[in-house]
């Protein structure tokens, strides 16, 4: 009878199918492909360096290579590691008094100083994150400028490149009337969206409290111990080498001054923890 013959053929076919399943299972327990034969691209690709001062979120992906990371200088400008190395290798830059402008002219929100203010030199670029303000606004102006210079080793501080950035908020005729609470300043500064480093913002409560005390003489302030420490030693970031001081501006300018000092390292390696911490890594 033909039945046994067909039964034998069926058993042979079933055995070949099981053999294929066993081969696949031995290559990958979960039924995937062999990693050695995987042609998929790597998890990250080293992109080319951005243009000078290009405002990009180059630290958005945590898997990006150290050399592709950059530092946010202001709202519109960034610093790449390649440019950091160029600055540290400038001739005679390590000498005292040598500085270069931290900002470039890449953004329409960067303006060249006309020398009207004492703090900003005639050949200095400055940033206005909120554009032109009016005397009736909470602050009649908000602007910042910065420079790079070499810090020599002293008092336990390592030598290397330092970014010094100054933010000024001018007090206008409408400041005291509108500045009735620290919350009003916080809302105003949140609109500006200014980062002082990757971990601290101009609108942070500790900074806002100090600004409120300057802008409104009748302000009810927070703990005087915290304010004393902030005034004497500055506000230090817990995650990167950044120091922030808040003070009253000069009599000529009438306003608030926030000075930020960020240590960037010596530029020897893009994997330097000092540099990576300033990039938010």
Secondary structure, 3 states (H helix, E strand, C coil): CCHHHHHHHHHHHHHHHHHHHHHHHHHCCCCCCCHHHCCCCCCCCCCCCCCCCCCCCCCCCCCCCHHHCEEECCCCCEEEHHHHHHHHCCCCCCCCCCEEECCCCCCCCEEECCCCCCCCCCCCEEECCCCCCCCCCCCCEEEEEEEEEEECCECCECCEEEEEEEEEEECCCCHHHHCCCHHHHHHHHHHHCCECCCCCECCCHHHHHHHHHHHCCCCCCCCHHHHHHHHHHCEECCCCCEEEEEEECCCCCCEEEEEEEEEEECCCCCCCHHHHHHCCC
